[in-house]
Structures are given as C-alpha cells and as structure tokens.
Amino acid sequence: MIPDSTDKPEPPARRHALSSLWRLRSYLRPYRYRMLAMLLLAGASTAASLLVPRMIQSVIDGPIAGGDLTGLWLFGLAVGVLGIAEGVTIWLRRYIQARVALSLEADMRTDLYAHMQRLHAGFHDRWQTGQLLARATSDLGSMRRFLAWGLIFGLMSIVTYVAVVVQLLFMHLWLGLVVAASAVPLFIVARNFARNFIKASRNVQDQQGEVAAIAEQAAQGIRVIKAFGRSPHMQAKFDAEAGTLRDLSIGKLNISARSWSLFTVIPNATLAVVLVGGAAAVASETLTLGALVAFVTLQLMLIWPIEALGWIIANGNEAMTAADRVKDVFDTEPAITDRPSAVPVDRAKSKGLVRFEKVTFTYEETGTPVLKDVDLEVRPGETLAIAGATGSGKTTLVSLIPRLYDVSSGRITIDGVDIRDITLASLRTVVSTAFEDPTLFSMSVRENLTLGRSDATDADIEEALSVAQADFVHELPFGLDTRVGEQGLSLSGGQRQRLALARAVLVRPAVLVLDDPLSALDVHTEELVERALASVLTGTTALLVVHRPSTVALADRVALLADGGIAAIGTHSELLESTPAYAAVLSAESEEVNA
Ligand SMILES: Nc1ncnc2c1ncn2[C@@H]1O[C@H](COP(=O)(O)OP(=O)(O)OP(=O)(O)O)[C@@H](O)[C@H]1O
C-alpha cells in the first residue's frame, strides 16, 4: 500500500547551491584536457578579434593619415588572416564543446539513474515520479549548459574584459578609467540579478516538477479518471498548477528583463561619454583619430562579454539551483545495502527455513509500528498463508523478506543467517516475489518473464507459464516476443497477474513470496493455477498473502495477523475452530472479493 504520492519531501531550504555545483566537478575530470583545449582556442579567437582594432588604428594613423597607401595590402592580408584564424578557432572550440557538453550530461544522467535504482523502496514511496523526472531532464540540462558552455564563456568574458580595459587604459588613461568604472554599476546589477534570479529559478524548477508529476499521474491513471468522470477536475488541477508555473516563469523573466536592460544601458551610456571625451581628446591632440576609432571599436567589443556576463550569471544560478536539487537525490544514501560482512548464498543449497525473530517495523513517514515483536517460523518446503484484515500489515510483512524494507528491530533469518548478512543480489535469487499489483515493463513477454533469471531456457519458461496457466502468451501476435507493458499490447489484470506469477516461479527460488497472486483470476482459472502451483509449492518454502478461503487451501498452515502481531497460527481447520476472528476475516474478505 502506497501513501498519497503528494506526500513528497519538502525541498531543502536554499543552502549551499554553489557547493552543490562544486561537488559535481568530478564529472569534468575526464574532460579536463578537452576543456583546456577549449579555453586555449577561446583565448586564441579572442586575441585574434582584439588585434583587429589595433590594425585599424595603424591603417588610419599610418597609410591614411600619411597618404601613402603602398603597404596597405599588408594590413588587408593581416586582417584577413586574423579573421580566418578567429573563424577556425571558434569552429574547433564549438566542435569540442558540443561533444564534451553532451557526454557530460549523459555521464551525470547515467549516474543519477543508477543511484535512483539503488535507492530503497521507502525513498520512491516519498518522492513523486515527476519530481525525479524533472531532476533527470531539465535540471541536468541546466547543469550541462553551465559546466560546458557558461563556465568557458564566463572565463572568456572576464579575460576579454580585463584585456580590453588594460588596452584602453594604455591608450587613454581617463577614458580607460571611465570604461573600467562602468564595471562597478554592472557588477551591482549583476549581483542583485543573481540574488533574485536564484530564488525565482528554484521556484520555477520545483513547479515544473509539480506540473510533470500531475501530467504523469494523469497519464498513468487515465482509466480511473475517465471512469469516474474526473477529467474536468484533473484539468482544473492541472490548469491551476500550469498557471502557477506560468506566473512564476513570467516573474523570472521580468527579473531578467529588468537586469538585461541595465546590462545594455550602462555600456551605451559609457560609449556616449567616450565619444564626447574622445572627440575632445582628438581635438586637443592627446589622442590620434586612429586611436579613437580603435578605442571605440574595442569598447564596443566589451558589450558582448558584459551581456554574456548577465546570461552566464543567470545560467550559473540555474545550474546551482539544479545541482542543489539533483544533490537532494544523490545525497540520499540507499538505506538498504550490503553489509560489509555480507556473503552470497547459493540458491541451490538454501533449504528455505525462514524465521522472524521479534520483528518490529515502522514506515519512516508514519511513526506508528505496523508490526510489533513478530515471531514466526516457516519450515523448509512449508507453505504458510498470511491472513488478516485489510491494512493489518500482510504486504508489509512479506516485503521484509526480500529486503524491500529493513526491519526496524529484531531480525529475519533464512537458514539461520540474518538476511542483512546475505548479499542483496543473492538474497533476491533465493527469495522471489509476485506482488498483487503486477508490473510489466515495456518489453517483450520473454524479457518480462526472465527478469529474475536471465539464463532460463525455453523449457523453463514453458514450465513456469503452465504453472501460472499463462499459455495465452502463445496466442499473442508475436508469442513470447510480443511487446507488452505501457508501450505494448495491453493485457488484462488477470493476464498480467499470471505473467507476474510465472516470473516469480521461473526463478525457482528457495523462498517464494506471493502477495495475493490470484486475486484477479476467475474461479475456474484460479482452480487451475492452484492445482499447478501446488506441485511447485511442494519443494519450496512459500509465504502466501491470502484474501479468500480458496487460496488458503494451498497452505499447510495459516498465520492470522492482527494488531501488528501473529494472533493465531495453525492449520486452516484448526483456526476455523479455535479463532472466531479468523473465520470473520476470511468471510469478510471473500464477501469483499465477491462484491
Ligand atoms: N509505503 C508505505 N508507507 C507508509 N505506510 C504504509 C506504506 N505501505 C503501507 N503502509 C501502511 O501500513 C499498514 C499496513 O499496510 P499493508 O499494505 O501491509 O496491509 P495489508 O494487510 O497488506 O493490506 P491489504 O490487505 O489491504 O493489502 C497500513 O496502515 C498502511 O497504510
């Protein structure tokens, strides 16, 4: 049973966004030489472009002022060569940059996916899928843009700014100081911009996650929504969230618009001062005409780095926010891992003696124990049914055996070994599970069946299919190769349940955990499956969550779960005689099922 998925964790308060981004620097390491090459190439193209104004100055003050045009072709040639050099270095840098950027994003995405896979079931209970998707897509995109583009352009903008301003100071100290001083208001605007944008950016990104979550839930639950005629309600909910996203995005754009206009006005106002002051300097012969033209051309070259500075700050902020959000996931340690002392167990040698010793379990979010001091033993080869009122903790109890969740206290052993001392990979070959709500993946029937045992032969698959009475797969358009799941052929609930059962049986586990595996089957099919399943269960330890008396027939003994503990245990007939609550639970459940 999964809690309301809106119970997502609160995003952590804005903390060290910069340090979050800094921590991801290890992703840059494999690309450090290529990034260095990118920087050198960017430096070369900037140097080439900075030389052109000085060439113009030489032409104006030399051949033009002197009226001697003999050496002019040399200047033309030099400017042409510089232009070509600039073009080639830009092309090379972009060529490298595109590959580095996309590989970097792919590396981060692969790691994030792998980490999400390692995270325990409790994490996925708490996080909305949409929020995780937003982190794996748009957030990683923002980080890629900054690490591979923003960072290089940022450095280049600063280098260009310094190089130009130093040249300007040498050309004319006072006018150079005016241009240098214009950096101060620019810096203040940039800093304020950063401060406001970082907040707006995070809000927009969080809201994007909300919208993605609603869209994802609506797509998954489309049948329920239609069946209950809730489309207008869902639409209204979506509209409200999408409206909030629009407003937040407009707010964010307003912040950039205000700052960008200042980013443009300040250099242009400076240019006006330089033109007037420069003309006066030329008139008083403290500056040559060529130097003034070069001065203005160089100063105009500053507009791009300054504008880029605004963009890079915004991009950097977005990347920091994104890194912070991605870090929320990366920083969640998988709660269920191999202990250092864990050893693998051999499925073939496992007897399948399962024991619960004083097991207490509490879901993290709720705080109230679902299971309290449960002691239970399932002998090798025995089939134990778990019965109990709805919400009594049956699914929880069986989920603890494959360690989907870890006990809060006490321990569970298989053949006397604490399951936490067994490596997870081998535990999950010893224990195989079929859940009440069977998940099939968007892949072929064969791939779905062999998820737990990739080396299964066709004969093994046939055997498992016949136990689960799932021979219908042969009638599918491409038999075992038919694609099922979300993007494939839709199967009925009963068909999916039988495939999930076949998948669990195919593993040939020492311990088989079946959570109400026949609930979606009609009475006739249920009888056929039970008959076939009985032969598998003879040599396997099995825990069977049951709701109806017919399934109880498969079990050697039944445990009745109530108030977080085992209220009674014995054969079906013993419990029927001794425990009125047992009969009540079964009849209530079967009435519910029949209804
Ligand atoms: N992932 C979860 N996080 C928090 N609480 C949970 C979670 N899953 C189940 N619970 C709670 O734990 C209790 C036991 O749930 P569980 O699903 O184990 O009962 P159950 O006996 O299998 O119920 P049913 O017969 O209806 O399937 C319930 O109160 C339920 O709300």
The ligand as a Gaussian input file, in Angstrom:
#p B3LYP/6-31G(d) Opt

LIG

0 1
 N        4.831000       2.648000       1.860000
 C        4.142000       2.888000       2.962000
 N        4.420000       3.966000       3.709000
 C        3.741000       4.227000       4.840000
 N        2.747000       3.453000       5.311000
 C        2.420000       2.358000       4.610000
 C        3.095000       2.016000       3.399000
 N        2.569000       0.875000       2.912000
 C        1.612000       0.520000       3.792000
 N        1.516000       1.404000       4.806000
 C        0.611000       1.317000       5.955000
 O        0.946000       0.137000       6.678000
 C       -0.213000      -0.537000       7.108000
 C       -0.200000      -1.983000       6.591000
 O       -0.300000      -1.972000       5.181000
 P       -0.203000      -3.292000       4.315000
 O       -0.262000      -2.905000       2.894000
 O        0.967000      -4.073000       4.771000
 O       -1.530000      -4.044000       4.754000
 P       -2.221000      -5.298000       4.121000
 O       -2.620000      -6.167000       5.261000
 O       -1.365000      -5.920000       3.085000
 O       -3.475000      -4.633000       3.450000
 P       -4.383000      -5.173000       2.239000
 O       -4.984000      -6.451000       2.665000
 O       -5.408000      -4.107000       2.083000
 O       -3.476000      -5.309000       1.053000
 C       -1.390000       0.261000       6.591000
 O       -1.846000       1.052000       7.661000
 C       -0.818000       1.137000       5.522000
 O       -1.455000       2.372000       5.453000

